[in-house]
Amino acid sequence: MINCDTIVTVPKNQLAESSVGQLDAPTTIQLDKALRYAQGIRW
C-alpha cells in the first residue's frame, strides 16, 4: 500500500548524488496511481 496524502517537494540539489535504491515496475505503477489520485489527476 502506498499512501500519498502528504506530498512534499525537495529541491533537486538537496538530494544525494547516488540513489539508494529503485522501485520495481509494479510498485512504480502503484505509486503513479496513488500520486494521480492524491493530486486529483484523471486519465
Backbone as a ProteinNet text record, in pm:
[ID]
protein_1_A
[PRIMARY]
MINCDTIVTVPKNQLAESSVGQLDAPTTIQLDKALRYAQGIRW
[TERTIARY]
83.9	0	88.2	53.2	125.2	28.9	70.6	-12.3	54	-19.4	36.1	-50	-98.6	-182.4	-103.3	22.3	106.5	223.9	226.2	333	422	551.2	647.6	746.7	776.4	878.3	1011.7	1117.1	1251.9	1334.9	1405.8	1492.6	1593	1611.3	1697.7	1839.3	1888.7	2026	2040.6	1930.7	1937.9	1935.7	1922.6	1921.8	2063.7	2081.8	2212.2	2244.6	2372.3	2412.5	2386.2	2392.2	2364.8	2235.8	2161.3	2034.8	2061.5	1970.2	1984.9	1905	1830.2	1750.9	1657.5	1576.5	1479.1	1356	1245.6	1120.6	1108	1048.5	1022.5	902.6	877.3	772.2	633.6	589.2	456.4	443.5	547.6	544.1	544.3	616.8	617.3	477.5	407.8	270.5	178.6	193.3	112	137.9	263.8	299.1	239.1	249.2	192.6	42.6	-28.5	-172.8	-204.7	-127.7	-151.1	-126	-21	8.6	-99.8	-144.7	-252.5	-379.7	-412	-531.7	-520.1	-405	-383.3	-390.5	-348.5	-347.9	-475.3	-565.7	-690.6	-672.5	-570	-542.7	-618.8	-708.6	-785.9	-725.3	-726.9	-674.9	-748.8
-117.5	0	123.5	216.7	343.3	453	538.6	647.7	778.9	861	988.4	1105	1099.3	1207	1335.6	1325.8	1443.7	1434.7	1526.6	1526.5	1647.4	1623.4	1729.5	1731.4	1849.3	1859.7	1896.9	1844.2	1868.7	1920.6	2029.7	2079.1	1970.2	1957.9	1853.9	1860.7	1980.7	1994.2	1945.1	1914.8	1861.9	1709.4	1647.2	1501	1447.2	1324.5	1259.7	1240	1240.7	1225.1	1085.1	986.2	849.6	800.6	721.5	671.5	557.7	539.1	433.1	309.3	319.3	205.1	247.5	153.3	183.9	97.9	144.3	70.8	-24.5	-140.4	-231.3	-178.5	-234.3	-184.7	-183.8	-292.1	-289.2	-181.7	-160	-58.8	81.1	100.6	229.4	262.4	163.2	183	218.9	149.6	180.9	323.4	363.2	498.7	601.4	576.8	668	684.3	573.8	579.2	656.1	632.4	699.6	850.2	888.6	1030.5	1098.6	1030.3	1087.1	1105.5	1006	1013.3	1127.5	1136.7	1238.7	1379.1	1394.5	1525	1552.4	1453.9	1471.2	1469.3	1400	1390.6	1271.2	1296.8	1189.5	1158.1	1029.5	989.7	875.5
0	0	0	-84.2	-90.8	-50.4	40.6	88.2	47.7	-24	-71.3	-25.7	97.3	147.9	167.5	202.2	220.9	124.3	30.8	-69.2	-43.6	-35.4	-9.6	-124.8	-174.9	-278.8	-214	-271	-220.3	-337.4	-318	-425.8	-468.3	-597.7	-651.9	-594.6	-567.2	-516.7	-372.9	-304.7	-168.6	-165.4	-280.2	-287.4	-297.1	-252.5	-264.3	-412.3	-444.8	-584.4	-636.7	-550	-594.6	-528.8	-602.5	-548.3	-449.9	-358.2	-258	-296.3	-403.1	-448.9	-560	-602.9	-706.9	-687.6	-742.2	-732.6	-850.6	-825.6	-937.5	-1016.5	-1133.7	-1222.3	-1156.7	-1090.2	-1028.8	-920	-842.4	-737.5	-797.6	-906.7	-975.3	-1026.8	-1079.7	-1127.8	-1011.5	-898.8	-780.4	-732.6	-730	-687.1	-782.3	-911.5	-1010.6	-988.5	-967.7	-944	-816	-710.9	-583.9	-596.4	-666.6	-685.3	-767.9	-874.3	-958	-876.1	-793.5	-710.1	-608.6	-543.6	-441.3	-500.5	-624.9	-689.9	-769.7	-772.8	-846.4	-997.5	-1043.9	-1187.1	-1242.8	-1337.6	-1400.2	-1536	-1572.1	-1703.9	-1760
[MASK]
+++++++++++++++++++++++++++++++++++++++++++

